[in-house]
Amino acid sequence: MTNESLKIDPSLEERIVGDLQILKKRTNLFLQPVTPENLQTYFNGLTRGLMLAFPILDFDKYVDVYRKVRRDHGFEDTARAVFKEMREKDLSEESIVGTMIEIEMEVWKLVICYSD
């Protein structure tokens, strides 16, 4: 079966973004301790799991979209973790975690949109 013959369930975006919204509201239920580093690890696992579960989702597309969204939020396009740049801008840990989740929500909306 090719990726072209696969279709994404229209509710996938809603489910992923909905879960990320719950994560944003109740971060401490998902991460202990709540740190940008732990959140980045969570996102890495989420991304890998979704890529394995839905072969139509393309990792290169995810990376391209992530880089664009990161730039759109005013951060450099580098391999360095975005939370390190946020710390350099003196953002609070809470603000960093919230911004990281917002970026991830935006990325998944676009990745799924471009995967149809």
N, C-alpha and C positions, 0 to 999 in steps of 0.2 A: 504494500500500500504506500503510495506517495503522499507527501505533505499536501499536494494539491487536492487529493481526494478526501482529506480530513477536514472537518468543520469544527469550529469552536462553538461550544454551547453558548448562546447569547448571555446566559446568566453568569458566565465565568467572571467577567469583569466586575459585575455587581458583587459576587461572592468574595473575590479577592479584595476589592476596595472596602467592602463592608467589614471584612476581618481586620484590615489595616485601620479602619476607623475605631473598631473595638480596641485594638492594640493601642491606639493613641489615647483613648479615654481611660484605659485600665492597664497601662504599661506594666505596672508592678505584678500583675497576674501572669504575665508572659515572661518577664525577665527579672532575674535577681542576681546581683544588684542591677538596678536600672542604670546602665551606662551606655554611651555611644558605641563602645567597643562590643558590648553584648548585643546591642541592637544590630550592628553590622553583621555579626555572626548569625543572628536570627534571619536577616535578609538574605544572606548567602545560602542558608539552608532552604529558605522559602523558594528562592529562585531556582536552585538546583532541583528541588522536588517538583516544581511546576514544569520545568523543562523535561524532566523524565516522564511525568504523567501526561503531558500534552506535547507530543513530538512536533506538532505544527508550530509551537512557539520556538522561535529561533534565537539562540543565545547571542549571536552577533547583532541581531536587531535590537535585543535588549540592551546590549552595551552601547550601541549607537544612540538609542533613545535616552538612556541614562546620561550619557555625556551631554546631549543637547539640553535635557532638563536641568542638569547641574549648571551648565553655562547660563541658561535662562534665569536661574536663581542667583546669579552673580558670583558663582564659584569657578575656579580654574578647571580646565579640562586636563586633569592629570591622573595618573594611576594612584596617587596618594589618597587615602581615605578622606572623604569630604569633612568628617567631623574634626579632623586636625586643622583644616583651614578655618572652620567655624570657631574653634578655640582661639586661634590666632586673632580672630575678630572680636574676641572677648565676649562671645555669646555664653549664656549660662548653660549648664548641662541640660536643664529642662528644656530650654529653647532649642538646643542642638537636637535633642531626641525628637521633639515635635517637628522641627524642620526636616529631619531625615525621613520621618514617616510621611510628611506631606510630599516630599520629592518622590518617595517610593510609590505612593498612590498615583501621582501624576504619570510616572513611568509606566505602571501597569495598565492604566487606561489607554495610553498610546500604543504600547506593545500589542495589546489585544486588538485594538482598532486596526493596526497595520498588519495583523496576522490573518485577518479575514480574507 
